[in-house]
Amino acid sequence: MYEVPVTRSMEPLPGPEPGTWFVTDFRAESEMGLEAIMAMAESNLQDKLLRGHPILYVYAITHNTWDVGHRASPRRRTVEATIDAMYALAAQHGLDLVPASLEDLHREADRLGAY
């Protein structure tokens, strides 16, 4: 099954208490910039290439419904940076970027027998 979100860092960071760990992700509420998003998305893409995934996917799903209508909001800038990062990664790896809904993704996974 596919993990939602798949926008997390591949390397856990030490938490505030001994023996605890956390991972960062680039959902809109993270308010991250392009460079950090690119690094995380690249590591996720490389992991999928290494594992031979039949569907290469990087998406930034969130269960939250943040208002990103205001162009100056940090969350809006994160969403825009995520879109820019996806196009840049696709170009860098010679991939076609195909925006898809979750329904589209599941339909393609079913077609490929990817479960």
Phi and psi restraints in degrees (range 20) as a CNS / XPLOR table:
assign (resid 1 and name C) (resid 2 and name N)
       (resid 2 and name CA) (resid 2 and name C) 1.0 -92.1 20.0 2
assign (resid 2 and name N) (resid 2 and name CA)
       (resid 2 and name C) (resid 3 and name N) 1.0 142.2 20.0 2
assign (resid 2 and name C) (resid 3 and name N)
       (resid 3 and name CA) (resid 3 and name C) 1.0 -86.4 20.0 2
assign (resid 3 and name N) (resid 3 and name CA)
       (resid 3 and name C) (resid 4 and name N) 1.0 136.4 20.0 2
assign (resid 3 and name C) (resid 4 and name N)
       (resid 4 and name CA) (resid 4 and name C) 1.0 -121.8 20.0 2
assign (resid 4 and name N) (resid 4 and name CA)
       (resid 4 and name C) (resid 5 and name N) 1.0 123.4 20.0 2
assign (resid 4 and name C) (resid 5 and name N)
       (resid 5 and name CA) (resid 5 and name C) 1.0 -83.8 20.0 2
assign (resid 5 and name N) (resid 5 and name CA)
       (resid 5 and name C) (resid 6 and name N) 1.0 157.6 20.0 2
assign (resid 5 and name C) (resid 6 and name N)
       (resid 6 and name CA) (resid 6 and name C) 1.0 -103.2 20.0 2
assign (resid 6 and name N) (resid 6 and name CA)
       (resid 6 and name C) (resid 7 and name N) 1.0 27.9 20.0 2
assign (resid 6 and name C) (resid 7 and name N)
       (resid 7 and name CA) (resid 7 and name C) 1.0 -102.9 20.0 2
assign (resid 7 and name N) (resid 7 and name CA)
       (resid 7 and name C) (resid 8 and name N) 1.0 16.5 20.0 2
assign (resid 7 and name C) (resid 8 and name N)
       (resid 8 and name CA) (resid 8 and name C) 1.0 -89.8 20.0 2
assign (resid 8 and name N) (resid 8 and name CA)
       (resid 8 and name C) (resid 9 and name N) 1.0 161.8 20.0 2
assign (resid 8 and name C) (resid 9 and name N)
       (resid 9 and name CA) (resid 9 and name C) 1.0 -68.2 20.0 2
assign (resid 9 and name N) (resid 9 and name CA)
       (resid 9 and name C) (resid 10 and name N) 1.0 146.9 20.0 2
assign (resid 9 and name C) (resid 10 and name N)
       (resid 10 and name CA) (resid 10 and name C) 1.0 -83.3 20.0 2
assign (resid 10 and name N) (resid 10 and name CA)
       (resid 10 and name C) (resid 11 and name N) 1.0 -10.7 20.0 2
assign (resid 10 and name C) (resid 11 and name N)
       (resid 11 and name CA) (resid 11 and name C) 1.0 -118.3 20.0 2
assign (resid 11 and name N) (resid 11 and name CA)
       (resid 11 and name C) (resid 12 and name N) 1.0 115.6 20.0 2
assign (resid 11 and name C) (resid 12 and name N)
       (resid 12 and name CA) (resid 12 and name C) 1.0 -68.3 20.0 2
assign (resid 12 and name N) (resid 12 and name CA)
       (resid 12 and name C) (resid 13 and name N) 1.0 151.3 20.0 2
assign (resid 12 and name C) (resid 13 and name N)
       (resid 13 and name CA) (resid 13 and name C) 1.0 -110.8 20.0 2
assign (resid 13 and name N) (resid 13 and name CA)
       (resid 13 and name C) (resid 14 and name N) 1.0 149.8 20.0 2
assign (resid 13 and name C) (resid 14 and name N)
       (resid 14 and name CA) (resid 14 and name C) 1.0 -60.3 20.0 2
assign (resid 14 and name N) (resid 14 and name CA)
       (resid 14 and name C) (resid 15 and name N) 1.0 138.9 20.0 2
assign (resid 14 and name C) (resid 15 and name N)
       (resid 15 and name CA) (resid 15 and name C) 1.0 -86.6 20.0 2
assign (resid 15 and name N) (resid 15 and name CA)
       (resid 15 and name C) (resid 16 and name N) 1.0 -178.1 20.0 2
assign (resid 15 and name C) (resid 16 and name N)
       (resid 16 and name CA) (resid 16 and name C) 1.0 -70.9 20.0 2
assign (resid 16 and name N) (resid 16 and name CA)
       (resid 16 and name C) (resid 17 and name N) 1.0 -25.8 20.0 2
assign (resid 16 and name C) (resid 17 and name N)
       (resid 17 and name CA) (resid 17 and name C) 1.0 -104.3 20.0 2
assign (resid 17 and name N) (resid 17 and name CA)
       (resid 17 and name C) (resid 18 and name N) 1.0 146.9 20.0 2
assign (resid 17 and name C) (resid 18 and name N)
       (resid 18 and name CA) (resid 18 and name C) 1.0 -54.3 20.0 2
assign (resid 18 and name N) (resid 18 and name CA)
       (resid 18 and name C) (resid 19 and name N) 1.0 136.4 20.0 2
assign (resid 18 and name C) (resid 19 and name N)
       (resid 19 and name CA) (resid 19 and name C) 1.0 78.9 20.0 2
assign (resid 19 and name N) (resid 19 and name CA)
       (resid 19 and name C) (resid 20 and name N) 1.0 8.0 20.0 2
assign (resid 19 and name C) (resid 20 and name N)
       (resid 20 and name CA) (resid 20 and name C) 1.0 -109.9 20.0 2
assign (resid 20 and name N) (resid 20 and name CA)
       (resid 20 and name C) (resid 21 and name N) 1.0 152.8 20.0 2
assign (resid 20 and name C) (resid 21 and name N)
       (resid 21 and name CA) (resid 21 and name C) 1.0 -139.5 20.0 2
assign (resid 21 and name N) (resid 21 and name CA)
       (resid 21 and name C) (resid 22 and name N) 1.0 158.1 20.0 2
assign (resid 21 and name C) (resid 22 and name N)
       (resid 22 and name CA) (resid 22 and name C) 1.0 -147.9 20.0 2
assign (resid 22 and name N) (resid 22 and name CA)
       (resid 22 and name C) (resid 23 and name N) 1.0 160.8 20.0 2
assign (resid 22 and name C) (resid 23 and name N)
       (resid 23 and name CA) (resid 23 and name C) 1.0 -120.5 20.0 2
assign (resid 23 and name N) (resid 23 and name CA)
       (resid 23 and name C) (resid 24 and name N) 1.0 147.7 20.0 2
assign (resid 23 and name C) (resid 24 and name N)
       (resid 24 and name CA) (resid 24 and name C) 1.0 -94.7 20.0 2
assign (resid 24 and name N) (resid 24 and name CA)
       (resid 24 and name C) (resid 25 and name N) 1.0 160.3 20.0 2
assign (resid 24 and name C) (resid 25 and name N)
       (resid 25 and name CA) (resid 25 and name C) 1.0 -145.0 20.0 2
assign (resid 25 and name N) (resid 25 and name CA)
       (resid 25 and name C) (resid 26 and name N) 1.0 167.4 20.0 2
assign (resid 25 and name C) (resid 26 and name N)
       (resid 26 and name CA) (resid 26 and name C) 1.0 -111.3 20.0 2
assign (resid 26 and name N) (resid 26 and name CA)
       (resid 26 and name C) (resid 27 and name N) 1.0 32.8 20.0 2
assign (resid 26 and name C) (resid 27 and name N)
       (resid 27 and name CA) (resid 27 and name C) 1.0 -62.1 20.0 2
assign (resid 27 and name N) (resid 27 and name CA)
       (resid 27 and name C) (resid 28 and name N) 1.0 163.8 20.0 2
assign (resid 27 and name C) (resid 28 and name N)
       (resid 28 and name CA) (resid 28 and name C) 1.0 -52.2 20.0 2
assign (resid 28 and name N) (resid 28 and name CA)
       (resid 28 and name C) (resid 29 and name N) 1.0 -39.1 20.0 2
assign (resid 28 and name C) (resid 29 and name N)
       (resid 29 and name CA) (resid 29 and name C) 1.0 -69.6 20.0 2
assign (resid 29 and name N) (resid 29 and name CA)
       (resid 29 and name C) (resid 30 and name N) 1.0 -12.1 20.0 2
assign (resid 29 and name C) (resid 30 and name N)
       (resid 30 and name CA) (resid 30 and name C) 1.0 -72.8 20.0 2
assign (resid 30 and name N) (resid 30 and name CA)
       (resid 30 and name C) (resid 31 and name N) 1.0 -23.7 20.0 2
assign (resid 30 and name C) (resid 31 and name N)
       (resid 31 and name CA) (resid 31 and name C) 1.0 54.7 20.0 2
assign (resid 31 and name N) (resid 31 and name CA)
       (resid 31 and name C) (resid 32 and name N) 1.0 43.2 20.0 2
assign (resid 31 and name C) (resid 32 and name N)
       (resid 32 and name CA) (resid 32 and name C) 1.0 -89.1 20.0 2
assign (resid 32 and name N) (resid 32 and name CA)
       (resid 32 and name C) (resid 33 and name N) 1.0 159.2 20.0 2
assign (resid 32 and name C) (resid 33 and name N)
       (resid 33 and name CA) (resid 33 and name C) 1.0 -93.6 20.0 2
assign (resid 33 and name N) (resid 33 and name CA)
       (resid 33 and name C) (resid 34 and name N) 1.0 175.0 20.0 2
assign (resid 33 and name C) (resid 34 and name N)
       (resid 34 and name CA) (resid 34 and name C) 1.0 -58.1 20.0 2
assign (resid 34 and name N) (resid 34 and name CA)
       (resid 34 and name C) (resid 35 and name N) 1.0 -44.3 20.0 2
assign (resid 34 and name C) (resid 35 and name N)
       (resid 35 and name CA) (resid 35 and name C) 1.0 -60.6 20.0 2
assign (resid 35 and name N) (resid 35 and name CA)
       (resid 35 and name C) (resid 36 and name N) 1.0 -44.8 20.0 2
assign (resid 35 and name C) (resid 36 and name N)
       (resid 36 and name CA) (resid 36 and name C) 1.0 -67.8 20.0 2
assign (resid 36 and name N) (resid 36 and name CA)
       (resid 36 and name C) (resid 37 and name N) 1.0 -40.4 20.0 2
assign (resid 36 and name C) (resid 37 and name N)
       (resid 37 and name CA) (resid 37 and name C) 1.0 -63.5 20.0 2
assign (resid 37 and name N) (resid 37 and name CA)
       (resid 37 and name C) (resid 38 and name N) 1.0 -44.8 20.0 2
assign (resid 37 and name C) (resid 38 and name N)
       (resid 38 and name CA) (resid 38 and name C) 1.0 -58.9 20.0 2
assign (resid 38 and name N) (resid 38 and name CA)
       (resid 38 and name C) (resid 39 and name N) 1.0 -43.2 20.0 2
assign (resid 38 and name C) (resid 39 and name N)
       (resid 39 and name CA) (resid 39 and name C) 1.0 -62.4 20.0 2
assign (resid 39 and name N) (resid 39 and name CA)
       (resid 39 and name C) (resid 40 and name N) 1.0 -45.1 20.0 2
assign (resid 39 and name C) (resid 40 and name N)
       (resid 40 and name CA) (resid 40 and name C) 1.0 -68.2 20.0 2
assign (resid 40 and name N) (resid 40 and name CA)
       (resid 40 and name C) (resid 41 and name N) 1.0 -45.1 20.0 2
assign (resid 40 and name C) (resid 41 and name N)
       (resid 41 and name CA) (resid 41 and name C) 1.0 -64.6 20.0 2
assign (resid 41 and name N) (resid 41 and name CA)
       (resid 41 and name C) (resid 42 and name N) 1.0 -40.2 20.0 2
assign (resid 41 and name C) (resid 42 and name N)
       (resid 42 and name CA) (resid 42 and name C) 1.0 -61.6 20.0 2
assign (resid 42 and name N) (resid 42 and name CA)
       (resid 42 and name C) (resid 43 and name N) 1.0 -43.8 20.0 2
assign (resid 42 and name C) (resid 43 and name N)
       (resid 43 and name CA) (resid 43 and name C) 1.0 -65.3 20.0 2
assign (resid 43 and name N) (resid 43 and name CA)
       (resid 43 and name C) (resid 44 and name N) 1.0 -37.6 20.0 2
assign (resid 43 and name C) (resid 44 and name N)
       (resid 44 and name CA) (resid 44 and name C) 1.0 -66.6 20.0 2
assign (resid 44 and name N) (resid 44 and name CA)
       (resid 44 and name C) (resid 45 and name N) 1.0 -42.3 20.0 2
assign (resid 44 and name C) (resid 45 and name N)
       (resid 45 and name CA) (resid 45 and name C) 1.0 -64.3 20.0 2
assign (resid 45 and name N) (resid 45 and name CA)
       (resid 45 and name C) (resid 46 and name N) 1.0 -44.4 20.0 2
assign (resid 45 and name C) (resid 46 and name N)
       (resid 46 and name CA) (resid 46 and name C) 1.0 -60.1 20.0 2
assign (resid 46 and name N) (resid 46 and name CA)
       (resid 46 and name C) (resid 47 and name N) 1.0 -38.6 20.0 2
assign (resid 46 and name C) (resid 47 and name N)
       (resid 47 and name CA) (resid 47 and name C) 1.0 -62.5 20.0 2
assign (resid 47 and name N) (resid 47 and name CA)
       (resid 47 and name C) (resid 48 and name N) 1.0 -42.5 20.0 2
assign (resid 47 and name C) (resid 48 and name N)
       (resid 48 and name CA) (resid 48 and name C) 1.0 -67.3 20.0 2
assign (resid 48 and name N) (resid 48 and name CA)
       (resid 48 and name C) (resid 49 and name N) 1.0 -39.6 20.0 2
assign (resid 48 and name C) (resid 49 and name N)
       (resid 49 and name CA) (resid 49 and name C) 1.0 -63.3 20.0 2
assign (resid 49 and name N) (resid 49 and name CA)
       (resid 49 and name C) (resid 50 and name N) 1.0 -43.8 20.0 2
assign (resid 49 and name C) (resid 50 and name N)
       (resid 50 and name CA) (resid 50 and name C) 1.0 -61.6 20.0 2
assign (resid 50 and name N) (resid 50 and name CA)
       (resid 50 and name C) (resid 51 and name N) 1.0 -39.1 20.0 2
assign (resid 50 and name C) (resid 51 and name N)
       (resid 51 and name CA) (resid 51 and name C) 1.0 -84.6 20.0 2
assign (resid 51 and name N) (resid 51 and name CA)
       (resid 51 and name C) (resid 52 and name N) 1.0 -5.8 20.0 2
assign (resid 51 and name C) (resid 52 and name N)
       (resid 52 and name CA) (resid 52 and name C) 1.0 70.3 20.0 2
assign (resid 52 and name N) (resid 52 and name CA)
       (resid 52 and name C) (resid 53 and name N) 1.0 33.8 20.0 2
assign (resid 52 and name C) (resid 53 and name N)
       (resid 53 and name CA) (resid 53 and name C) 1.0 -57.1 20.0 2
assign (resid 53 and name N) (resid 53 and name CA)
       (resid 53 and name C) (resid 54 and name N) 1.0 136.4 20.0 2
assign (resid 53 and name C) (resid 54 and name N)
       (resid 54 and name CA) (resid 54 and name C) 1.0 -73.1 20.0 2
assign (resid 54 and name N) (resid 54 and name CA)
       (resid 54 and name C) (resid 55 and name N) 1.0 -20.9 20.0 2
assign (resid 54 and name C) (resid 55 and name N)
       (resid 55 and name CA) (resid 55 and name C) 1.0 -124.9 20.0 2
assign (resid 55 and name N) (resid 55 and name CA)
       (resid 55 and name C) (resid 56 and name N) 1.0 120.8 20.0 2
assign (resid 55 and name C) (resid 56 and name N)
       (resid 56 and name CA) (resid 56 and name C) 1.0 -91.9 20.0 2
assign (resid 56 and name N) (resid 56 and name CA)
       (resid 56 and name C) (resid 57 and name N) 1.0 121.9 20.0 2
assign (resid 56 and name C) (resid 57 and name N)
       (resid 57 and name CA) (resid 57 and name C) 1.0 -141.7 20.0 2
assign (resid 57 and name N) (resid 57 and name CA)
       (resid 57 and name C) (resid 58 and name N) 1.0 137.1 20.0 2
assign (resid 57 and name C) (resid 58 and name N)
       (resid 58 and name CA) (resid 58 and name C) 1.0 -140.1 20.0 2
assign (resid 58 and name N) (resid 58 and name CA)
       (resid 58 and name C) (resid 59 and name N) 1.0 118.9 20.0 2
assign (resid 58 and name C) (resid 59 and name N)
       (resid 59 and name CA) (resid 59 and name C) 1.0 -145.4 20.0 2
assign (resid 59 and name N) (resid 59 and name CA)
       (resid 59 and name C) (resid 60 and name N) 1.0 159.1 20.0 2
assign (resid 59 and name C) (resid 60 and name N)
       (resid 60 and name CA) (resid 60 and name C) 1.0 -118.0 20.0 2
assign (resid 60 and name N) (resid 60 and name CA)
       (resid 60 and name C) (resid 61 and name N) 1.0 64.8 20.0 2
assign (resid 60 and name C) (resid 61 and name N)
       (resid 61 and name CA) (resid 61 and name C) 1.0 -73.4 20.0 2
assign (resid 61 and name N) (resid 61 and name CA)
       (resid 61 and name C) (resid 62 and name N) 1.0 144.9 20.0 2
assign (resid 61 and name C) (resid 62 and name N)
       (resid 62 and name CA) (resid 62 and name C) 1.0 -137.3 20.0 2
assign (resid 62 and name N) (resid 62 and name CA)
       (resid 62 and name C) (resid 63 and name N) 1.0 148.7 20.0 2
assign (resid 62 and name C) (resid 63 and name N)
       (resid 63 and name CA) (resid 63 and name C) 1.0 -84.8 20.0 2
assign (resid 63 and name N) (resid 63 and name CA)
       (resid 63 and name C) (resid 64 and name N) 1.0 -8.5 20.0 2
assign (resid 63 and name C) (resid 64 and name N)
       (resid 64 and name CA) (resid 64 and name C) 1.0 -89.3 20.0 2
assign (resid 64 and name N) (resid 64 and name CA)
       (resid 64 and name C) (resid 65 and name N) 1.0 157.2 20.0 2
assign (resid 64 and name C) (resid 65 and name N)
       (resid 65 and name CA) (resid 65 and name C) 1.0 -118.2 20.0 2
assign (resid 65 and name N) (resid 65 and name CA)
       (resid 65 and name C) (resid 66 and name N) 1.0 66.7 20.0 2
assign (resid 65 and name C) (resid 66 and name N)
       (resid 66 and name CA) (resid 66 and name C) 1.0 -69.3 20.0 2
assign (resid 66 and name N) (resid 66 and name CA)
       (resid 66 and name C) (resid 67 and name N) 1.0 140.8 20.0 2
assign (resid 66 and name C) (resid 67 and name N)
       (resid 67 and name CA) (resid 67 and name C) 1.0 -78.9 20.0 2
assign (resid 67 and name N) (resid 67 and name CA)
       (resid 67 and name C) (resid 68 and name N) 1.0 113.5 20.0 2
assign (resid 67 and name C) (resid 68 and name N)
       (resid 68 and name CA) (resid 68 and name C) 1.0 -113.8 20.0 2
assign (resid 68 and name N) (resid 68 and name CA)
       (resid 68 and name C) (resid 69 and name N) 1.0 24.4 20.0 2
assign (resid 68 and name C) (resid 69 and name N)
       (resid 69 and name CA) (resid 69 and name C) 1.0 -73.9 20.0 2
assign (resid 69 and name N) (resid 69 and name CA)
       (resid 69 and name C) (resid 70 and name N) 1.0 -27.3 20.0 2
assign (resid 69 and name C) (resid 70 and name N)
       (resid 70 and name CA) (resid 70 and name C) 1.0 -82.0 20.0 2
assign (resid 70 and name N) (resid 70 and name CA)
       (resid 70 and name C) (resid 71 and name N) 1.0 116.9 20.0 2
assign (resid 70 and name C) (resid 71 and name N)
       (resid 71 and name CA) (resid 71 and name C) 1.0 -58.9 20.0 2
assign (resid 71 and name N) (resid 71 and name CA)
       (resid 71 and name C) (resid 72 and name N) 1.0 -25.9 20.0 2
assign (resid 71 and name C) (resid 72 and name N)
       (resid 72 and name CA) (resid 72 and name C) 1.0 -90.0 20.0 2
assign (resid 72 and name N) (resid 72 and name CA)
       (resid 72 and name C) (resid 73 and name N) 1.0 -4.5 20.0 2
assign (resid 72 and name C) (resid 73 and name N)
       (resid 73 and name CA) (resid 73 and name C) 1.0 -71.1 20.0 2
assign (resid 73 and name N) (resid 73 and name CA)
       (resid 73 and name C) (resid 74 and name N) 1.0 142.3 20.0 2
assign (resid 73 and name C) (resid 74 and name N)
       (resid 74 and name CA) (resid 74 and name C) 1.0 -58.7 20.0 2
assign (resid 74 and name N) (resid 74 and name CA)
       (resid 74 and name C) (resid 75 and name N) 1.0 -34.3 20.0 2
assign (resid 74 and name C) (resid 75 and name N)
       (resid 75 and name CA) (resid 75 and name C) 1.0 -68.8 20.0 2
assign (resid 75 and name N) (resid 75 and name CA)
       (resid 75 and name C) (resid 76 and name N) 1.0 -38.3 20.0 2
assign (resid 75 and name C) (resid 76 and name N)
       (resid 76 and name CA) (resid 76 and name C) 1.0 -63.1 20.0 2
assign (resid 76 and name N) (resid 76 and name CA)
       (resid 76 and name C) (resid 77 and name N) 1.0 -43.6 20.0 2
assign (resid 76 and name C) (resid 77 and name N)
       (resid 77 and name CA) (resid 77 and name C) 1.0 -62.8 20.0 2
assign (resid 77 and name N) (resid 77 and name CA)
       (resid 77 and name C) (resid 78 and name N) 1.0 -35.3 20.0 2
assign (resid 77 and name C) (resid 78 and name N)
       (resid 78 and name CA) (resid 78 and name C) 1.0 -66.5 20.0 2
assign (resid 78 and name N) (resid 78 and name CA)
       (resid 78 and name C) (resid 79 and name N) 1.0 -43.4 20.0 2
assign (resid 78 and name C) (resid 79 and name N)
       (resid 79 and name CA) (resid 79 and name C) 1.0 -61.3 20.0 2
assign (resid 79 and name N) (resid 79 and name CA)
       (resid 79 and name C) (resid 80 and name N) 1.0 -45.3 20.0 2
assign (resid 79 and name C) (resid 80 and name N)
       (resid 80 and name CA) (resid 80 and name C) 1.0 -64.3 20.0 2
assign (resid 80 and name N) (resid 80 and name CA)
       (resid 80 and name C) (resid 81 and name N) 1.0 -39.9 20.0 2
assign (resid 80 and name C) (resid 81 and name N)
       (resid 81 and name CA) (resid 81 and name C) 1.0 -65.1 20.0 2
assign (resid 81 and name N) (resid 81 and name CA)
       (resid 81 and name C) (resid 82 and name N) 1.0 -36.6 20.0 2
assign (resid 81 and name C) (resid 82 and name N)
       (resid 82 and name CA) (resid 82 and name C) 1.0 -63.2 20.0 2
assign (resid 82 and name N) (resid 82 and name CA)
       (resid 82 and name C) (resid 83 and name N) 1.0 -44.5 20.0 2
assign (resid 82 and name C) (resid 83 and name N)
       (resid 83 and name CA) (resid 83 and name C) 1.0 -61.8 20.0 2
assign (resid 83 and name N) (resid 83 and name CA)
       (resid 83 and name C) (resid 84 and name N) 1.0 -45.5 20.0 2
assign (resid 83 and name C) (resid 84 and name N)
       (resid 84 and name CA) (resid 84 and name C) 1.0 -59.9 20.0 2
assign (resid 84 and name N) (resid 84 and name CA)
       (resid 84 and name C) (resid 85 and name N) 1.0 -42.2 20.0 2
assign (resid 84 and name C) (resid 85 and name N)
       (resid 85 and name CA) (resid 85 and name C) 1.0 -63.1 20.0 2
assign (resid 85 and name N) (resid 85 and name CA)
       (resid 85 and name C) (resid 86 and name N) 1.0 -40.3 20.0 2
assign (resid 85 and name C) (resid 86 and name N)
       (resid 86 and name CA) (resid 86 and name C) 1.0 -64.1 20.0 2
assign (resid 86 and name N) (resid 86 and name CA)
       (resid 86 and name C) (resid 87 and name N) 1.0 -43.9 20.0 2
assign (resid 86 and name C) (resid 87 and name N)
       (resid 87 and name CA) (resid 87 and name C) 1.0 -64.9 20.0 2
assign (resid 87 and name N) (resid 87 and name CA)
       (resid 87 and name C) (resid 88 and name N) 1.0 -41.1 20.0 2
assign (resid 87 and name C) (resid 88 and name N)
       (resid 88 and name CA) (resid 88 and name C) 1.0 -63.5 20.0 2
assign (resid 88 and name N) (resid 88 and name CA)
       (resid 88 and name C) (resid 89 and name N) 1.0 -43.8 20.0 2
assign (resid 88 and name C) (resid 89 and name N)
       (resid 89 and name CA) (resid 89 and name C) 1.0 -65.5 20.0 2
assign (resid 89 and name N) (resid 89 and name CA)
       (resid 89 and name C) (resid 90 and name N) 1.0 -41.2 20.0 2
assign (resid 89 and name C) (resid 90 and name N)
       (resid 90 and name CA) (resid 90 and name C) 1.0 -60.0 20.0 2
assign (resid 90 and name N) (resid 90 and name CA)
       (resid 90 and name C) (resid 91 and name N) 1.0 -46.0 20.0 2
assign (resid 90 and name C) (resid 91 and name N)
       (resid 91 and name CA) (resid 91 and name C) 1.0 -64.3 20.0 2
assign (resid 91 and name N) (resid 91 and name CA)
       (resid 91 and name C) (resid 92 and name N) 1.0 -42.5 20.0 2
assign (resid 91 and name C) (resid 92 and name N)
       (resid 92 and name CA) (resid 92 and name C) 1.0 -61.8 20.0 2
assign (resid 92 and name N) (resid 92 and name CA)
       (resid 92 and name C) (resid 93 and name N) 1.0 -33.2 20.0 2
assign (resid 92 and name C) (resid 93 and name N)
       (resid 93 and name CA) (resid 93 and name C) 1.0 -105.2 20.0 2
assign (resid 93 and name N) (resid 93 and name CA)
       (resid 93 and name C) (resid 94 and name N) 1.0 8.9 20.0 2
assign (resid 93 and name C) (resid 94 and name N)
       (resid 94 and name CA) (resid 94 and name C) 1.0 65.8 20.0 2
assign (resid 94 and name N) (resid 94 and name CA)
       (resid 94 and name C) (resid 95 and name N) 1.0 32.8 20.0 2
assign (resid 94 and name C) (resid 95 and name N)
       (resid 95 and name CA) (resid 95 and name C) 1.0 -105.1 20.0 2
assign (resid 95 and name N) (resid 95 and name CA)
       (resid 95 and name C) (resid 96 and name N) 1.0 154.4 20.0 2
assign (resid 95 and name C) (resid 96 and name N)
       (resid 96 and name CA) (resid 96 and name C) 1.0 -91.9 20.0 2
assign (resid 96 and name N) (resid 96 and name CA)
       (resid 96 and name C) (resid 97 and name N) 1.0 128.1 20.0 2
assign (resid 96 and name C) (resid 97 and name N)
       (resid 97 and name CA) (resid 97 and name C) 1.0 -86.0 20.0 2
assign (resid 97 and name N) (resid 97 and name CA)
       (resid 97 and name C) (resid 98 and name N) 1.0 122.1 20.0 2
assign (resid 97 and name C) (resid 98 and name N)
       (resid 98 and name CA) (resid 98 and name C) 1.0 -123.5 20.0 2
assign (resid 98 and name N) (resid 98 and name CA)
       (resid 98 and name C) (resid 99 and name N) 1.0 101.1 20.0 2
assign (resid 98 and name C) (resid 99 and name N)
       (resid 99 and name CA) (resid 99 and name C) 1.0 -58.5 20.0 2
assign (resid 99 and name N) (resid 99 and name CA)
       (resid 99 and name C) (resid 100 and name N) 1.0 137.7 20.0 2
assign (resid 99 and name C) (resid 100 and name N)
       (resid 100 and name CA) (resid 100 and name C) 1.0 -147.6 20.0 2
assign (resid 100 and name N) (resid 100 and name CA)
       (resid 100 and name C) (resid 101 and name N) 1.0 146.5 20.0 2
assign (resid 100 and name C) (resid 101 and name N)
       (resid 101 and name CA) (resid 101 and name C) 1.0 -80.4 20.0 2
assign (resid 101 and name N) (resid 101 and name CA)
       (resid 101 and name C) (resid 102 and name N) 1.0 169.7 20.0 2
assign (resid 101 and name C) (resid 102 and name N)
       (resid 102 and name CA) (resid 102 and name C) 1.0 -61.2 20.0 2
assign (resid 102 and name N) (resid 102 and name CA)
       (resid 102 and name C) (resid 103 and name N) 1.0 -35.8 20.0 2
assign (resid 102 and name C) (resid 103 and name N)
       (resid 103 and name CA) (resid 103 and name C) 1.0 -61.5 20.0 2
assign (resid 103 and name N) (resid 103 and name CA)
       (resid 103 and name C) (resid 104 and name N) 1.0 -43.5 20.0 2
assign (resid 103 and name C) (resid 104 and name N)
       (resid 104 and name CA) (resid 104 and name C) 1.0 -61.1 20.0 2
assign (resid 104 and name N) (resid 104 and name CA)
       (resid 104 and name C) (resid 105 and name N) 1.0 -43.9 20.0 2
assign (resid 104 and name C) (resid 105 and name N)
       (resid 105 and name CA) (resid 105 and name C) 1.0 -62.1 20.0 2
assign (resid 105 and name N) (resid 105 and name CA)
       (resid 105 and name C) (resid 106 and name N) 1.0 -45.2 20.0 2
assign (resid 105 and name C) (resid 106 and name N)
       (resid 106 and name CA) (resid 106 and name C) 1.0 -66.1 20.0 2
assign (resid 106 and name N) (resid 106 and name CA)
       (resid 106 and name C) (resid 107 and name N) 1.0 -38.0 20.0 2
assign (resid 106 and name C) (resid 107 and name N)
       (resid 107 and name CA) (resid 107 and name C) 1.0 -61.9 20.0 2
assign (resid 107 and name N) (resid 107 and name CA)
       (resid 107 and name C) (resid 108 and name N) 1.0 -43.7 20.0 2
assign (resid 107 and name C) (resid 108 and name N)
       (resid 108 and name CA) (resid 108 and name C) 1.0 -66.9 20.0 2
assign (resid 108 and name N) (resid 108 and name CA)
       (resid 108 and name C) (resid 109 and name N) 1.0 -40.1 20.0 2
assign (resid 108 and name C) (resid 109 and name N)
       (resid 109 and name CA) (resid 109 and name C) 1.0 -61.6 20.0 2
assign (resid 109 and name N) (resid 109 and name CA)
       (resid 109 and name C) (resid 110 and name N) 1.0 -41.9 20.0 2
assign (resid 109 and name C) (resid 110 and name N)
       (resid 110 and name CA) (resid 110 and name C) 1.0 -62.9 20.0 2
assign (resid 110 and name N) (resid 110 and name CA)
       (resid 110 and name C) (resid 111 and name N) 1.0 -43.1 20.0 2
assign (resid 110 and name C) (resid 111 and name N)
       (resid 111 and name CA) (resid 111 and name C) 1.0 -60.6 20.0 2
assign (resid 111 and name N) (resid 111 and name CA)
       (resid 111 and name C) (resid 112 and name N) 1.0 -38.7 20.0 2
assign (resid 111 and name C) (resid 112 and name N)
       (resid 112 and name CA) (resid 112 and name C) 1.0 -87.0 20.0 2
assign (resid 112 and name N) (resid 112 and name CA)
       (resid 112 and name C) (resid 113 and name N) 1.0 -8.2 20.0 2
assign (resid 112 and name C) (resid 113 and name N)
       (resid 113 and name CA) (resid 113 and name C) 1.0 64.7 20.0 2
assign (resid 113 and name N) (resid 113 and name CA)
       (resid 113 and name C) (resid 114 and name N) 1.0 41.4 20.0 2
assign (resid 113 and name C) (resid 114 and name N)
       (resid 114 and name CA) (resid 114 and name C) 1.0 -88.6 20.0 2
assign (resid 114 and name N) (resid 114 and name CA)
       (resid 114 and name C) (resid 115 and name N) 1.0 8.5 20.0 2
